[in-house]
Amino acid sequence: MTVSEINIPDSLLDRDCTTLSRHVLQQLNSFGADAQDLSAIMNRIALAGKLIARRLSRAGLMADVLGFTGETNVQGESVKKMDVFANDVFISVFKQSGLVCRLASEEMENPYYIPENCPIGRYTLLYDPIDGSSNVDINLNVGSIFAIRQQQGEDLDGSASDLLTNGDQQIAAGYILYGPSTILVYSLGSGVHSFILDPSLGEFILAQENIRIPDHGPIYSTNEGNFWQWDEPLRDYTRYVHRHEGYTARYSGALVGDIHRILMQGGVFLYPGTEKNPDGKLRLLYETAPLGFLVEQAGGRASDGQKRLLDLIPAKLHQRTPAIIGSVEDVKLVESFISDHKQRQSS
């Protein structure tokens, strides 16, 4: 039998051959220098994801992988060993790449500068290396969140003040979900696309293009253990879904996993402020702006309850914000409880 006689569907070959780097170039419709750089950056992000996925898959068999380090990060939170490992992985894969000038992470108080890259790598990678790290020790899903921005100006004083801009300045954003399969979801501003890591190839292969979030979904995802610390409008919304059919609570404690479910099935994810943390706990630059970018690209909506998340301008690198992200109708419903409450108070 000759090669030409082997009947392999073209669609199957196209799917298996559509790797992440190839897809990025197709999305940009260019093979120019900027397109090549963004493709290479996405390839490096994918490499970091592969290294983290490998470590997670063997976490219970290796020493000094699970548990806490005994230190706290800039947020005042206890640091897990996997947080440190994953943060170091992102630094290592980009350090000698010539692609980015700075790395800004939830785990680092200040950006990590790569001076030798700055003349050529005019991009900044912002990321949360391991989101939901409390799930690692009990073998539940976790994820990494990332965003790419182009450096503005010289940043001579090391303040990274050019990063304190709205979320529309993101060139790309996405996440990697570590679960039964390792899934990478990303957007360059022209739709949302998912890739699954094929261990036999060592490549992220296209799984779904142009993902669209349903206008309405049955899921509400929030930590109801904080119910009595929320403002009254959020408690009213929760009472509403309790009393109406068609709603299902799903909350894993891992932001990436919860958002991925909402993206695929519809509904709303809520992380409002509390009496203790009125601005919430999620970081605008590393978590809510990248995820808001993705969800909007999929036809959804993302707000802090009153303003569009991507319109918010942070005053500092680690600024927190409440988050209401998901299907358009479901986010608007939550916002309506907030606006109605404000109107009643003002009348």
N, C-alpha and C positions, 0 to 999 in steps of 0.2 A: 504494500500500500504506500502510495506517495503522499507527501505532505498535503498536496492539493486535494487528495481524496478524503482526508480526514474532515468530517463534518462537525466543526465547532461553531456554534452560533456567534456572529459578530458581536452581539450585545454582551455575551459572556466575556469575550476577550476584551472589549472596551472597558467593561466594569473592572476586570482584574488588572488592567493596565493603567487605570486612572488612579495614580498615586497622588498624595497630597501636593507634592511639588509641581507635578504636571497640572493639577487642577488650579493652583494659584496662578500659574502662567496663563492658563485658559481664561480665568476670571479677569485678569488684567488685560487680556487681548494684546499682549506685548512680550517681546523677548529683550527689551531694552534693559539698561543697567538698573533702573529703579525696580522693574519687575523681577529681575534676577535677584536683587537684594532681598525683596520681600519674600520671594520663594525660598531663598536660603534661610531667612529668619524663621519662617514657618517650619522648615526642615529641622532646624536646631531645636525649636520648641517641641517638635515631635520626638526628637532624640531624647530630650529631657524626660518626656512622658514615658518613653520606652524604659529608660533607666529606673525611673520611679516605680513603674509597674512591675519591673523585675524584682526590685527590692521588696515591694509590698507582697508579692506572691510568695516570698521566702521569709517574711518577717518573723513568723512563729518559730522558724528553725534556726535563726541566727541570733547570736548574742548582741546585746547593746543596740537593738533595733526598736524595741517597744518601750513604752513608759516615758517618764518625764526626765528632763536633763537636770532639774533643780533650779533652773534659771527662769527669769521672766523676760518677755519681749518689751518693745517700746509701748505696747498697749497695756502693759501691766498684767499680761496673761502668762500662765505657766507654759513653758516651751516643751513640746514633745520632741523626742529624738528624731522622729520622721520629719518634723518641721525643719530641723537643722539640716538633715541629709538632703531633703528636697530643695531647700534654698541653695545649698552648696552645689547641687547638680546644675541648676540653672546658671549659676555663676560660671561653673567649669565649662559648660558647653558653649558659652558665649565669650569667654575670656579671651581666647585667641582666634576668634572668628573674623574679626575686622568688620563686623556687621552693626554692632550697637556701641554707643558711646557710654550709656548709663544703664544700670539695672536698678529699678526701684521696687522694693518688696515690702509686703506687710510685716515681714520679720526683721527688717533693718530700719533703724531710726533715720538714717540718711541714705541716699542713693549710693550704689557701688559704681565708681567711675573706672573706666578703662581708657586712660589717656592716650595710649598708643592707637586706639581705634578712632579717636575723635576726628582726625582729619578726614577719615573716609566713612566711618559708621555714624551717620547723622540721625540714628534712630534711638529711641528709648523703649525698653521693655519694662512694663509694669506687671506685677504678678503676685498672686497669692500661691505660694508653692504647694501647700497642702491645706485645703479647706475641709473642715470637719475632722480634724486630726484626732479628736476624742473617739472617733469610730475605729481607728486603726487597731487598737488593742483588742477589740471584740470582733474584728474581721467583717465590718460593715463598709459600705462604699464611701469613698472620699474622692476629692477631685483637685485639680489645679485650674486657676483662672488666670487669663493673660490679656493684655492689651498692648498694642504697638502705637507709639506716637512719634512724630518727627520732631527732632530737637529744633527749638526756635531760639536764635541768638547763640551767644558763646558760653553762657553759664559760667562766667569767669570766677564768681564768688562761691560756687558750689551750692547755691541755694535751690537750684532746680525750680525757680519760680515760674518758668515757662510751662511747667506741668500743671500749674494752678489755673487751668482753663476748663471750659465745659467739655462734656463728653462727646460732642460732635467733632472734636479735634482728633479723636481716635481714628487711626487709619484702618486698624483691624482689631478684632477682639474674639475671644473664644474660651473654651474650657476643655479639659481632658477629664473624663470620668473613668475612674478605676473601679471596675465591678466584674461581673462574669465575663464581660469583654471590656477591653480598653477602647473607649470611644473618644475621638477628637471632634469637636464641633467648632466651626469658625465662620466668620463673615469678614469680607473686605468692603462692606458697604453695598453689596449687590446680591443679597440673599444669604441664607444660612444653609450650611452644608455639613454633613456628618461623615466621618470616616471611622472604620473599625480596624484595629491593629490585627493583622494576620500574622500570627507567630511563625508560621512556616515560611513566610516571605520576609518577615521583619519589616514590613511596610504597612502604613496606614492606607487602606483601600477605600475608595468612595463607596458609601452605603446609601446615602440619600441626598439629593440635590433640592435646593429651594424649598426647604421645610417651611410649612405654614402652620402657625398656631391657630387652633379653632377660635372663633369669635367668643365662644362661651364653653366652659368646661365644668365638670362636676366636682373638681378637686379644690379644696382650700387647704393650704399648707402653712401652718403656723404653730408656734409653741404655746399652746393654751395654758401651760403652767404659769405663764406670766399674765393671765387674764386680769387679775385684780390690780396689776401695776399699769395697765393700759389706760389711755384716756377713754372717756365714756363713748365716743363714736365707734371706736374699735370693739368695745364690749357689745354695743348695740348691733354691729354687723355680725359678730359671732353668735349672738342670740338669734339673729335673723336666720342664719344658715342652720342653726339647730332646729328651728321651727318649720323649715320648709323642706319638702322632699327634693331629692335629686342632688344633694351635696354629700361629699365624702371627705373625711379628714385624712390627710396623708402627710406625715412629717418625720423626716429621718434624722434631723440634726446635722445633715451635710448639705450645704447650700447648693452645690453643683448637682447632686442627685435630685433634690427637690425641684430645682429649676428645669432639669432635663425632663422630668415627668410632666411638668406643666407645659413645656414646649411641645412635647409629643401628644399630650392628651387634653390640654386645655385646663383652665382654672386660674387660680391666683395664689401667689406666694406672698406672705406678709411677714415683715419683721419690723413692727412699729417701735417707737420709743417707749420707754417705761419711766416710772418715777425716778428710778435709780440712774437710768441712761436715757435722757429725753431725746437724744439724737440717734438712738438705736445703737447697735454694736457693729453693723457692717460698714466697711470702709468704701468711700465713694470711688477713689481712684483704682483700687485693686479688686473690688467686688461688684458694687452696684452699677457703676458706669459701664464696665465691660458687659455685664449681663443685660443691662438695659439696652445697650447697643444691639446685642444679639436679638433680644426679644422684639425690639422695634423692627429690625430687619426681617423678622418672621411674621410681621403683621400684628404684633401685640402692642402692649402699652406698659410703660414703666414710670412710676412717680414716687414722690415721697409722701403722697397723700394730698398735696396741694400743688406741687410744681412737677414738671417733667424732669426726670432724673438727669437727662443729658443736658438740661439747661443750668443745672447747679454748678456754681464755681466754688471750688474749695478754697478755704483760707489757709490750709496747711496740708502737707502731704498725707497725713494719716487721719484726715477728717472723716467722721462717721455720718451716716444719714439713715433715717428710716427708709424702708423699701416696700413698695407694693408693685409687684411685677407679674404679668401674665396676660390672659386673654383680655381683649379690649372691653367687652361688656362687664366682665368680672371686676376689673380694676376700676372702671367707672362706677360700679355699684358701691365699692368701698369708699371711693372719693365722695360719692353722694352723701353717705352718712356723715363724713367729716364736714362737708360744706353746709349741710342742713343744720348740723349742730352749731356751727359758727353763726349762721343766720338767726337761729333762735336766741343765741346769746346776745347778739347785737340789737335785736328788736325789743 
